[in-house]
Amino acid sequence: MAKDKKKPMDELERAYALLEEKEVREKKNKNDLLMFFAGLLMFAGGVFMILQNVIVRSSWGTSFYHIGTWNVPNGLIMLPVLIGIVMLFVMERKIFGWIVFGLGILFILLTVIMSVSITWKTSNAYMFLLMFGLAAAGGGMLMKVLFGK
């Protein structure tokens, strides 16, 4: 008889423990979502501030492009594209024209990218710590939510 009375109590305690566990899990999911969006906002703000302090300059079109010690005029870089276009209209097998044209476009893109220089604006230590601190803290929060156990 004592076992019969204890059995419903055990079931009731197990049900209560499961209910508490479910409430804790739901609360944790809400906190994780809040932490994710707060981290995303902090990370985006920090990266935005960092990119606002970067100066990008290009020397494309203002000087010669250097291949070793040979200075290539900027107009000469367009020559493979023009040859490729002519080959597309003249030759029957257009694959060679497309190859020359594609290599010319690739060469132009590479010269533009290689002519870019990136410098940092002068900023005070507070702004520097704020920018990189926001990005690091936001990234840490995102990593914790996404990859934490």
N, C-alpha and C positions, 0 to 999 in steps of 0.2 A: 504494500500500500504506500509506503514512503517513496518507493521508486516512481510510482505513478504521479505523485505530486511534484517530484523533482523534475520529471521529464518535461512538462509544459513550461516550467521556469527556465530550463536550459534553452528551449526553443525560443522563448521570449527574449532571453539575454542575447542569443545569437542574432535574432532579428534586429534588436536594438543596436548591436555592434555593426551589423551590415548597414543600417540606416546612417549611423554616425560616419562610417567609412565613405558612404556615398556623398554625404554633405561635405566632408573634407575634400574629396576629389573634385566636386563641383566648384568649391571655393578656390581650389588650386588652379583649375582651368580658367576661371575668371581672372585670377591674378596673373597667370601666364599670358593671357591675351592682353591685359593692360600693360604688362612688362614688355611684351613684344612691340606694341605700338609706341610706347614711350621710348624704347631703345631705337626703333626705326626712326622716330622723329629726331632724337638726339644725334644719331649717326648721320642722317641726311643734313641736319643743320651744321654739324661739324665739317662734313665734306663740302657743303656749299660755301662755308666761310673760308675753308682752305683754298678752294678753287677761285674765290674772289681775290685772293692775295697772290695769285700766280699770273705772271705776265708772259705772254707767248708772242714771240717776234719771228718774222720770217725774212730771209734775205732773198727769196725767190723773185726774180725779175729785176733786182737791183744790182746784181754783180754776176760774175762768172761762176759756174759750177766747177769744182775741182775734181778731177779724176787723177789721183796721184799728183804729179807736178804739172799735168796738162790742164789748162783752163778751157772749159767748154762754154761757148756762148749759149745763152738761154734759148735762142732761136734754133740752134743746132740740135737741141734736145727734141724738138718737134719733128725733126727729119724722119725718124722711123715711122711715125704715125702717118705722115704724108706719103711715104713710100708704100706703106701698107694699104692705104686707100687707093693709090694708083694701081697696085697689084690686084686689088679686088675687082677693078673695072677692066683690066687688061687681060689677065690670065684666065684660062679656062678652069684650072684647078685652083679654086679660091682658098683652099686650106692654107697655102703658104702666105697668101695675103692676110688672112685672119691671124696667123701666127705672128707675122711682122707687126701688124696693127696692135695686137694684144701686148706684145713685148714693148712696143713704143708707149702704150698707155701705162704699162707697169713701170717703165723707166721714168716717165713723167711723175707718177705718183711717188715713186721712191725719191726722186730729186726734191720734190716739194716737202716731203716728210723730213728728209735729211737736212733741209735748209732751215728748219724750225729750231729756235733756241728758246728755252724755258728758263725764266728767272723768277726770283721771289721778291715781292715788294717788302720794303722795310716795315716791320711791325714791332710793337712793344711786346715785352715778355708776357704781360697779362693776356693780350689777344692771342698770342702764340699758344699759351697753355690752355686757354679757353677753346680754341679751334681743335687742337689735337686731343684735349681732354674730352670734349663732347664726342668726337668721332670714336675715341677709344672706349669710353664708357658705354656709348650706344652700341658699338660693335660687341662689347662684352655682354651686354644685356641680351642682344639678339642671339649670340652664341649659346648663352645659358638656356634660353627658352627653346631654341631649336635643337641643341645637342646635349643639354643637361639631362641627367636621369632623375 
